[in-house]
Amino acid sequence: MVRQPAVIIAEIGCNHKGDIEIAKEMIETVKLCGADHVKFQKRNPKELLTSEEYNAPHPVPYNAYGETYGAHREFLEFSLDQHRRLKEHCQQVGIGYACSVWDLTSAREIVSLQPDYIKVPSATNTHDAVMELLCNEYGGKVHVAFGMTTRAEEERSIKRFLDRGRGRDLVIYACTSGYPVAFDDVCLLEIERLKATYGDCVGGVGFSGHHLGIAVDVAAFVLGAAYIERHFTLDRTWKGTDHAASLEPDGLRRIVRDVKAVARALREKETELLEVEKAQREKLKWLGRDDP
């Protein structure tokens, strides 16, 4: 039996630089790379940030798109109508649309679009109002990342869905929150831990990576990740904090290619001798012929 490849998700996030035409180009490029979904983010900066945070300068001025951090976040936000247009563009191109939600207003807005799934980022999995809304009012799949999350917080997030009979609608992600993450901190065996602990009661276990390169993603698939999410950009030198931990098109294309190849290889032999081996056996195998 051939194992199904992991679902590959390109996290565009705010790497579009606040330009919907760039976002559309990214959707088209992701489709050409062979990935299954693009994922955006939706935030309401004034709800998400305190007034002090909103009016403070960006911690890295070079990456700022506004004079304050709040203005920076507003510049990078798409409206609900723009997200609707992005979803429609995904449908035209033939790729799935999904979105992460960071606050209650954004959650309500994205629920109204009925995306392929809604993601709860690591920063928001302890936001009770958001989690309750998605669990009670959104009938689709909910993906939850567990970066910077304690085991107790993790269990509480999952129990919320299990108690409502919605475990199979839940996909949970092993994740380390950092941009980028050193290989020593990726901790791939978290995939096996999540599968062993919750694999029988949730809809799947995924891996959300913020590391460099692509070797780790293939290993994540081998360890059982059914979903692999990576940040995506058209140019890693663009201004912004996420580009350095993102894949450019060739990197994404290689992940899609390599995961599909490994999926075909992850199988036992169906017979003692495969067809490809029989001719080689006749030619090479020592079968008791007389010694010279």
Phi, psi and omega per residue, in radians:
M1 nan 2.222 -3.128
V2 -1.429 2.298 3.124
R3 -1.323 2.425 3.125
Q4 -1.242 2.391 3.075
P5 -1.090 2.740 3.047
A6 -1.158 2.623 2.985
V7 -1.265 2.206 -3.085
I8 -1.802 2.192 -3.066
I9 -2.069 2.212 3.067
A10 -1.710 1.959 3.133
E11 -1.462 1.778 3.093
I12 -1.358 -0.634 3.093
G13 0.963 -2.138 3.094
C14 -1.946 0.348 3.123
N15 -1.250 -0.042 3.087
H16 -1.371 -0.114 3.110
K17 1.106 0.435 3.105
G18 1.358 0.229 -3.069
D19 -1.989 1.987 -3.065
I20 -1.177 -0.492 3.104
E21 -1.202 -0.653 3.037
I22 -1.130 -0.712 3.121
A23 -1.047 -0.733 3.116
K24 -1.146 -0.702 3.090
E25 -1.083 -0.671 3.127
M26 -1.142 -0.711 3.082
I27 -1.001 -0.841 -3.116
E28 -1.105 -0.677 -3.130
T29 -1.198 -0.728 3.105
V30 -1.048 -0.730 3.105
K31 -1.049 -0.774 3.135
L32 -1.107 -0.519 3.121
C33 -1.314 -0.237 3.072
G34 1.659 0.122 3.134
A35 -1.262 2.912 -3.036
D36 -1.674 -0.589 -3.094
H37 -2.444 2.649 2.802
V38 -1.878 2.622 3.119
K39 -2.311 2.294 3.079
F40 -1.872 -3.061 3.077
Q41 -2.248 2.610 3.058
K42 -2.299 2.188 3.113
R43 -2.361 2.628 2.936
N44 -1.928 1.669 -2.998
P45 -0.960 -0.671 -3.094
K46 -1.251 -0.426 3.050
E47 -1.460 -0.623 -3.034
L48 -1.383 -0.562 -3.031
L49 -1.861 2.567 2.951
T50 -1.239 2.868 3.128
S51 -1.077 -0.608 3.106
E52 -1.148 -0.765 3.110
E53 -1.145 -0.701 -3.099
Y54 -1.108 -0.710 -3.035
N55 -1.625 -0.043 3.106
A56 -1.340 2.705 3.063
P57 -1.207 2.731 3.054
H58 -1.063 2.371 -3.110
P59 -1.092 -0.406 3.079
V60 -2.179 1.577 -3.015
P61 -0.918 -0.570 -3.121
Y62 -1.044 -0.573 -3.085
N63 -1.565 0.019 -3.022
A64 -1.362 2.464 3.016
Y65 -1.924 0.290 3.110
G66 -2.879 2.901 -3.080
E67 -1.239 -0.467 3.059
T68 -2.112 2.910 3.118
Y69 -1.120 -0.644 3.106
G70 -1.108 -0.772 3.108
A71 -1.105 -0.643 3.080
H72 -1.047 -0.815 -3.112
R73 -1.208 -0.657 3.110
E74 -1.093 -0.688 -3.120
F75 -1.081 -0.613 -3.067
L76 -1.527 -0.088 -3.085
E77 -1.465 2.421 2.932
F78 -1.691 2.521 3.075
S79 -1.267 2.963 3.094
L80 -1.067 -0.707 3.118
D81 -1.093 -0.680 3.105
Q82 -1.150 -0.677 3.070
H83 -1.116 -0.662 3.088
R84 -1.068 -0.731 3.118
R85 -1.158 -0.631 3.098
L86 -1.175 -0.704 3.084
K87 -1.071 -0.763 3.114
E88 -1.093 -0.668 3.124
H89 -1.160 -0.680 3.070
C90 -1.042 -0.753 3.138
Q91 -1.108 -0.690 3.121
Q92 -1.146 -0.688 -3.103
V93 -1.336 -0.530 -3.120
G94 1.654 0.745 3.113
I95 -2.439 2.661 -3.095
G96 -1.289 2.548 3.070
Y97 -1.933 2.308 3.054
A98 -2.478 2.926 -3.084
C99 -2.646 2.497 2.971
S100 -1.570 2.512 3.118
V101 -2.128 2.381 -3.010
W102 -1.919 -0.157 -3.070
D103 -2.719 3.005 -3.011
L104 -1.183 -0.741 3.129
T105 -1.062 -0.788 3.135
S106 -1.135 -0.658 3.114
A107 -1.074 -0.815 3.128
R108 -1.052 -0.739 -3.102
E109 -1.125 -0.805 -3.085
I110 -1.248 -0.581 3.047
V111 -0.987 -0.665 -3.108
S112 -1.144 -0.370 3.125
L113 -1.483 -0.271 -3.104
Q114 0.889 1.098 3.113
P115 -1.243 3.063 3.103
D116 -1.028 -0.688 3.007
Y117 -2.807 2.866 3.058
I118 -2.034 2.358 -3.127
K119 -1.807 2.394 2.958
V120 -1.786 1.963 -3.114
P121 -1.217 2.870 -3.108
S122 -0.956 -0.612 -3.101
A123 -1.178 -0.333 -2.949
T124 -2.006 -0.004 -3.052
N125 -1.254 -0.094 3.026
T126 -1.836 0.140 3.121
H127 -1.468 1.686 -3.002
D128 -1.018 -0.708 -3.080
A129 -1.151 -0.706 3.111
V130 -1.147 -0.821 -3.111
M131 -1.113 -0.690 3.119
E132 -1.142 -0.744 3.130
L133 -1.035 -0.844 -3.101
L134 -1.167 -0.647 -3.110
C135 -1.239 -0.628 -3.017
N136 -1.699 -0.475 -2.968
E137 -2.104 -0.120 3.120
Y138 -2.005 2.077 -3.044
G139 -1.527 -0.034 -3.101
G140 -1.562 -2.981 3.129
K141 -1.272 2.461 3.078
V142 -2.116 2.170 3.107
H143 -1.843 2.329 -3.076
V144 -2.235 2.213 3.115
A145 -1.638 2.551 -3.068
F146 -2.062 0.610 2.962
G147 -1.246 2.699 3.134
M148 0.703 0.799 -3.055
T149 -2.258 2.302 3.095
T150 -1.313 2.850 3.114
R151 -1.090 -0.636 3.129
A152 -1.147 -0.722 3.097
E153 -1.142 -0.701 3.093
E154 -1.035 -0.869 -3.112
E155 -1.089 -0.681 -3.139
R156 -1.136 -0.709 3.121
S157 -1.078 -0.785 -3.102
I158 -1.229 -0.730 -3.115
K159 -1.055 -0.602 3.138
R160 -0.987 -0.736 -3.139
F161 -1.349 -0.688 3.138
L162 -1.096 -0.700 -3.102
D163 -1.122 -0.384 3.129
R164 -1.797 0.224 3.118
G165 1.206 0.478 -3.051
R166 -2.040 0.414 -3.111
G167 -1.015 -0.684 -3.084
R168 -1.269 -0.238 3.059
D169 -1.504 -0.047 -3.015
L170 -1.834 2.290 3.009
V171 -2.071 2.239 -3.075
I172 -1.978 2.521 -3.006
Y173 -2.086 2.247 2.874
A174 -1.240 2.369 -3.030
C175 -2.818 2.511 2.924
T176 -2.056 2.167 -3.066
S177 -1.486 1.873 3.091
G178 -3.024 2.715 -3.001
Y179 -2.491 1.650 -0.102
P180 -1.507 2.984 -3.141
V181 -1.768 2.307 3.061
A182 -1.173 2.639 -3.109
F183 -0.999 -0.637 3.140
D184 -1.085 -0.373 -3.091
D185 -1.811 0.027 3.136
V186 -1.179 -0.719 3.044
C187 0.995 1.053 -3.080
L188 -1.065 -0.489 -3.093
L189 -1.193 -0.132 2.989
E190 -1.057 -0.489 3.084
I191 -1.076 -0.829 3.133
E192 -1.128 -0.667 3.122
R193 -1.106 -0.799 3.136
L194 -1.115 -0.689 3.124
K195 -1.140 -0.759 -3.120
A196 -1.164 -0.614 -3.064
T197 -1.468 -0.711 -2.979
Y198 -2.207 -0.024 -3.013
G199 -1.008 -0.528 -3.106
D200 -1.418 -0.156 -3.032
C201 -2.189 -0.032 3.077
V202 -2.037 2.981 -3.083
G203 -1.416 -0.131 3.111
G204 2.820 2.826 3.072
V205 -2.079 2.319 3.141
G206 -2.126 -3.133 3.119
F207 -2.362 2.146 3.073
S208 -1.908 1.956 -3.012
G209 -1.890 2.442 3.078
H210 -2.171 0.472 -3.078
H211 -1.594 -3.081 3.080
L212 -1.775 2.616 3.092
G213 1.384 -2.970 -3.027
I214 -2.270 -0.079 -3.088
A215 -1.105 -0.675 -3.081
V216 -1.078 -0.602 -3.061
D217 -1.172 -0.678 3.087
V218 -1.127 -0.717 3.099
A219 -1.103 -0.670 3.110
A220 -1.060 -0.708 3.099
F221 -1.116 -0.783 -3.138
V222 -1.058 -0.622 -3.129
L223 -1.347 -0.119 3.029
G224 2.091 0.094 3.119
A225 -1.198 2.115 3.117
A226 -1.557 -0.225 3.090
Y227 -2.343 2.362 3.083
I228 -2.224 2.126 -3.113
E229 -2.044 2.267 3.064
R230 -2.330 2.496 3.030
H231 -1.145 2.544 -3.039
F232 -2.301 2.448 3.070
T233 -2.514 2.785 3.023
L234 -1.467 -0.343 -3.079
D235 -2.743 1.983 -3.087
R236 -1.205 -0.183 3.116
T237 -1.589 -0.053 3.121
W238 -1.098 2.743 3.106
K239 -1.224 2.320 3.137
G240 2.492 2.670 -3.017
T241 -1.395 -0.358 -3.047
D242 -1.587 -0.282 -3.006
H243 -1.091 -0.639 -3.068
A244 -1.114 -0.495 -3.137
A245 -1.773 0.350 -3.086
S246 -1.921 2.765 3.049
L247 -1.607 2.471 2.921
E248 -1.497 2.996 -3.037
P249 -0.921 -0.722 -3.095
D250 -1.150 -0.642 3.096
G251 -1.125 -0.743 3.104
L252 -1.121 -0.754 3.123
R253 -1.028 -0.712 -3.129
R254 -1.176 -0.663 3.095
I255 -1.087 -0.807 3.120
V256 -1.017 -0.822 -3.141
R257 -1.063 -0.836 -3.026
D258 -1.237 -0.668 3.112
V259 -1.135 -0.709 3.096
K260 -1.121 -0.690 3.136
A261 -1.152 -0.771 -3.127
V262 -1.176 -0.627 3.099
A263 -1.024 -0.688 3.120
R264 -1.211 -0.510 -3.084
A265 -1.462 -0.357 -3.086
L266 -1.410 1.368 -3.140
R267 -2.725 2.769 3.002
E268 -1.568 2.828 3.055
K269 -1.183 2.298 -3.128
E270 -1.333 -0.434 3.066
T271 -2.345 2.862 3.141
E272 -1.037 -0.670 3.121
L273 -2.157 2.155 3.055
L274 -1.374 2.761 3.139
E275 -0.981 -0.693 -3.104
V276 -1.124 -0.406 -3.090
E277 -1.508 -0.389 -2.976
K278 -1.119 -0.779 3.120
A279 -1.148 -0.649 3.130
Q280 -1.211 -0.579 3.086
R281 -1.096 -0.792 3.109
E282 -1.032 -0.627 -3.051
K283 -1.473 -0.634 -2.897
L284 -2.064 -0.387 -2.945
K285 -1.336 2.340 3.020
W286 -1.368 1.981 -3.060
L287 -2.155 0.708 3.069
G288 1.435 0.296 3.073
R289 -1.137 2.712 -3.123
D290 -1.088 2.477 3.068
D291 -1.157 2.570 3.100
P292 -1.154 nan nan
